[in-house]
Amino acid sequence: MKVFVPSPLVSYTGRREVTACGATLAEVLRDLDHQYPGIRFRMIDEQDRVRPHIRIFVSGEQVFALDRGINDRDVVQVIQALSGG
């Protein structure tokens, strides 16, 4: 499936659009980390939760649970929220 990567993480992938596979969001993120080592840690914390500055959408719906099922037709978008003051 297609995965759109935010600009700050393109340093891991070399491009904004990549492909990954898996039956759940967790599996897709593991596949991404296998292909691009270190990228998952930038999105998911040590407690397996989406980091506060990251938003993940599956086919337009924001997802919070990593066990959410995904199929090959879904599109995953990772968005990095702006923060600071």
Biotite code that builds the C-alpha atoms (Angstrom):
import biotite.structure as struc

atoms = struc.array([
    struc.Atom([0.000, 0.000, 0.000], chain_id="A", res_id=1, res_name="MET", atom_name="CA", element="C"),
    struc.Atom([1.016, 3.617, -0.406], chain_id="A", res_id=2, res_name="LYS", atom_name="CA", element="C"),
    struc.Atom([2.445, 5.455, 2.562], chain_id="A", res_id=3, res_name="VAL", atom_name="CA", element="C"),
    struc.Atom([2.957, 9.212, 2.446], chain_id="A", res_id=4, res_name="PHE", atom_name="CA", element="C"),
    struc.Atom([5.825, 10.368, 4.649], chain_id="A", res_id=5, res_name="VAL", atom_name="CA", element="C"),
    struc.Atom([6.093, 13.895, 6.108], chain_id="A", res_id=6, res_name="PRO", atom_name="CA", element="C"),
    struc.Atom([8.946, 16.091, 4.918], chain_id="A", res_id=7, res_name="SER", atom_name="CA", element="C"),
    struc.Atom([10.973, 15.802, 8.161], chain_id="A", res_id=8, res_name="PRO", atom_name="CA", element="C"),
    struc.Atom([11.124, 11.991, 7.732], chain_id="A", res_id=9, res_name="LEU", atom_name="CA", element="C"),
    struc.Atom([12.075, 12.003, 4.052], chain_id="A", res_id=10, res_name="VAL", atom_name="CA", element="C"),
    struc.Atom([15.693, 11.885, 5.217], chain_id="A", res_id=11, res_name="SER", atom_name="CA", element="C"),
    struc.Atom([14.970, 8.221, 6.079], chain_id="A", res_id=12, res_name="TYR", atom_name="CA", element="C"),
    struc.Atom([13.145, 7.275, 2.869], chain_id="A", res_id=13, res_name="THR", atom_name="CA", element="C"),
    struc.Atom([14.558, 9.617, 0.235], chain_id="A", res_id=14, res_name="GLY", atom_name="CA", element="C"),
    struc.Atom([11.056, 10.364, -1.072], chain_id="A", res_id=15, res_name="ARG", atom_name="CA", element="C"),
    struc.Atom([7.592, 11.373, 0.133], chain_id="A", res_id=16, res_name="ARG", atom_name="CA", element="C"),
    struc.Atom([5.721, 8.327, -1.162], chain_id="A", res_id=17, res_name="GLU", atom_name="CA", element="C"),
    struc.Atom([6.803, 4.787, -0.308], chain_id="A", res_id=18, res_name="VAL", atom_name="CA", element="C"),
    struc.Atom([5.152, 1.381, -0.149], chain_id="A", res_id=19, res_name="THR", atom_name="CA", element="C"),
    struc.Atom([4.766, -0.986, 2.780], chain_id="A", res_id=20, res_name="ALA", atom_name="CA", element="C"),
    struc.Atom([2.733, -4.065, 3.616], chain_id="A", res_id=21, res_name="CYS", atom_name="CA", element="C"),
    struc.Atom([0.920, -5.436, 6.610], chain_id="A", res_id=22, res_name="GLY", atom_name="CA", element="C"),
    struc.Atom([-2.522, -6.387, 7.870], chain_id="A", res_id=23, res_name="ALA", atom_name="CA", element="C"),
    struc.Atom([-2.484, -3.795, 10.671], chain_id="A", res_id=24, res_name="THR", atom_name="CA", element="C"),
    struc.Atom([-1.021, -0.338, 11.104], chain_id="A", res_id=25, res_name="LEU", atom_name="CA", element="C"),
    struc.Atom([1.576, -1.822, 13.482], chain_id="A", res_id=26, res_name="ALA", atom_name="CA", element="C"),
    struc.Atom([2.697, -4.281, 10.793], chain_id="A", res_id=27, res_name="GLU", atom_name="CA", element="C"),
    struc.Atom([2.912, -1.522, 8.187], chain_id="A", res_id=28, res_name="VAL", atom_name="CA", element="C"),
    struc.Atom([5.075, 0.568, 10.516], chain_id="A", res_id=29, res_name="LEU", atom_name="CA", element="C"),
    struc.Atom([7.309, -2.444, 11.248], chain_id="A", res_id=30, res_name="ARG", atom_name="CA", element="C"),
    struc.Atom([7.698, -3.016, 7.508], chain_id="A", res_id=31, res_name="ASP", atom_name="CA", element="C"),
    struc.Atom([8.618, 0.646, 7.039], chain_id="A", res_id=32, res_name="LEU", atom_name="CA", element="C"),
    struc.Atom([11.189, 0.342, 9.818], chain_id="A", res_id=33, res_name="ASP", atom_name="CA", element="C"),
    struc.Atom([12.606, -2.777, 8.190], chain_id="A", res_id=34, res_name="HIS", atom_name="CA", element="C"),
    struc.Atom([13.022, -0.890, 4.905], chain_id="A", res_id=35, res_name="GLN", atom_name="CA", element="C"),
    struc.Atom([14.074, 2.425, 6.505], chain_id="A", res_id=36, res_name="TYR", atom_name="CA", element="C"),
    struc.Atom([15.706, 1.684, 9.887], chain_id="A", res_id=37, res_name="PRO", atom_name="CA", element="C"),
    struc.Atom([14.855, 4.167, 12.629], chain_id="A", res_id=38, res_name="GLY", atom_name="CA", element="C"),
    struc.Atom([11.778, 5.705, 11.031], chain_id="A", res_id=39, res_name="ILE", atom_name="CA", element="C"),
    struc.Atom([9.273, 3.949, 13.318], chain_id="A", res_id=40, res_name="ARG", atom_name="CA", element="C"),
    struc.Atom([10.882, 5.409, 16.458], chain_id="A", res_id=41, res_name="PHE", atom_name="CA", element="C"),
    struc.Atom([10.262, 8.896, 15.070], chain_id="A", res_id=42, res_name="ARG", atom_name="CA", element="C"),
    struc.Atom([6.516, 8.133, 14.919], chain_id="A", res_id=43, res_name="MET", atom_name="CA", element="C"),
    struc.Atom([5.907, 5.675, 17.787], chain_id="A", res_id=44, res_name="ILE", atom_name="CA", element="C"),
    struc.Atom([7.147, 5.991, 21.376], chain_id="A", res_id=45, res_name="ASP", atom_name="CA", element="C"),
    struc.Atom([8.528, 3.365, 23.740], chain_id="A", res_id=46, res_name="GLU", atom_name="CA", element="C"),
    struc.Atom([4.998, 2.497, 24.943], chain_id="A", res_id=47, res_name="GLN", atom_name="CA", element="C"),
    struc.Atom([3.843, 1.741, 21.370], chain_id="A", res_id=48, res_name="ASP", atom_name="CA", element="C"),
    struc.Atom([1.771, 4.922, 21.148], chain_id="A", res_id=49, res_name="ARG", atom_name="CA", element="C"),
    struc.Atom([1.731, 7.460, 18.353], chain_id="A", res_id=50, res_name="VAL", atom_name="CA", element="C"),
    struc.Atom([3.970, 10.354, 19.381], chain_id="A", res_id=51, res_name="ARG", atom_name="CA", element="C"),
    struc.Atom([2.117, 13.598, 20.269], chain_id="A", res_id=52, res_name="PRO", atom_name="CA", element="C"),
    struc.Atom([3.447, 15.517, 17.263], chain_id="A", res_id=53, res_name="HIS", atom_name="CA", element="C"),
    struc.Atom([2.513, 12.786, 14.761], chain_id="A", res_id=54, res_name="ILE", atom_name="CA", element="C"),
    struc.Atom([-0.893, 12.179, 13.174], chain_id="A", res_id=55, res_name="ARG", atom_name="CA", element="C"),
    struc.Atom([-1.563, 9.024, 11.165], chain_id="A", res_id=56, res_name="ILE", atom_name="CA", element="C"),
    struc.Atom([-4.468, 8.767, 8.737], chain_id="A", res_id=57, res_name="PHE", atom_name="CA", element="C"),
    struc.Atom([-5.665, 5.628, 6.978], chain_id="A", res_id=58, res_name="VAL", atom_name="CA", element="C"),
    struc.Atom([-7.737, 6.461, 3.897], chain_id="A", res_id=59, res_name="SER", atom_name="CA", element="C"),
    struc.Atom([-8.591, 9.868, 5.355], chain_id="A", res_id=60, res_name="GLY", atom_name="CA", element="C"),
    struc.Atom([-9.509, 8.682, 8.882], chain_id="A", res_id=61, res_name="GLU", atom_name="CA", element="C"),
    struc.Atom([-7.237, 9.578, 11.789], chain_id="A", res_id=62, res_name="GLN", atom_name="CA", element="C"),
    struc.Atom([-6.028, 6.432, 13.539], chain_id="A", res_id=63, res_name="VAL", atom_name="CA", element="C"),
    struc.Atom([-4.849, 6.174, 17.129], chain_id="A", res_id=64, res_name="PHE", atom_name="CA", element="C"),
    struc.Atom([-4.679, 2.385, 17.603], chain_id="A", res_id=65, res_name="ALA", atom_name="CA", element="C"),
    struc.Atom([-1.807, 0.486, 16.037], chain_id="A", res_id=66, res_name="LEU", atom_name="CA", element="C"),
    struc.Atom([-3.905, -2.680, 15.843], chain_id="A", res_id=67, res_name="ASP", atom_name="CA", element="C"),
    struc.Atom([-6.258, -1.090, 13.316], chain_id="A", res_id=68, res_name="ARG", atom_name="CA", element="C"),
    struc.Atom([-6.754, -3.392, 10.332], chain_id="A", res_id=69, res_name="GLY", atom_name="CA", element="C"),
    struc.Atom([-5.543, -2.237, 6.923], chain_id="A", res_id=70, res_name="ILE", atom_name="CA", element="C"),
    struc.Atom([-6.023, -3.591, 3.428], chain_id="A", res_id=71, res_name="ASN", atom_name="CA", element="C"),
    struc.Atom([-4.040, -3.155, 0.214], chain_id="A", res_id=72, res_name="ASP", atom_name="CA", element="C"),
    struc.Atom([-6.380, -0.445, -1.093], chain_id="A", res_id=73, res_name="ARG", atom_name="CA", element="C"),
    struc.Atom([-5.839, 1.818, 1.930], chain_id="A", res_id=74, res_name="ASP", atom_name="CA", element="C"),
    struc.Atom([-3.526, 4.813, 1.815], chain_id="A", res_id=75, res_name="VAL", atom_name="CA", element="C"),
    struc.Atom([-1.554, 5.710, 4.935], chain_id="A", res_id=76, res_name="VAL", atom_name="CA", element="C"),
    struc.Atom([-0.592, 9.340, 5.510], chain_id="A", res_id=77, res_name="GLN", atom_name="CA", element="C"),
    struc.Atom([1.784, 10.353, 8.258], chain_id="A", res_id=78, res_name="VAL", atom_name="CA", element="C"),
    struc.Atom([1.555, 14.021, 9.193], chain_id="A", res_id=79, res_name="ILE", atom_name="CA", element="C"),
    struc.Atom([3.924, 15.831, 11.518], chain_id="A", res_id=80, res_name="GLN", atom_name="CA", element="C"),
    struc.Atom([2.067, 18.446, 13.554], chain_id="A", res_id=81, res_name="ALA", atom_name="CA", element="C"),
    struc.Atom([3.677, 21.818, 14.128], chain_id="A", res_id=82, res_name="LEU", atom_name="CA", element="C"),
    struc.Atom([4.426, 22.733, 17.704], chain_id="A", res_id=83, res_name="SER", atom_name="CA", element="C"),
    struc.Atom([6.202, 25.387, 19.645], chain_id="A", res_id=84, res_name="GLY", atom_name="CA", element="C"),
    struc.Atom([5.469, 28.954, 20.488], chain_id="A", res_id=85, res_name="GLY", atom_name="CA", element="C"),
])
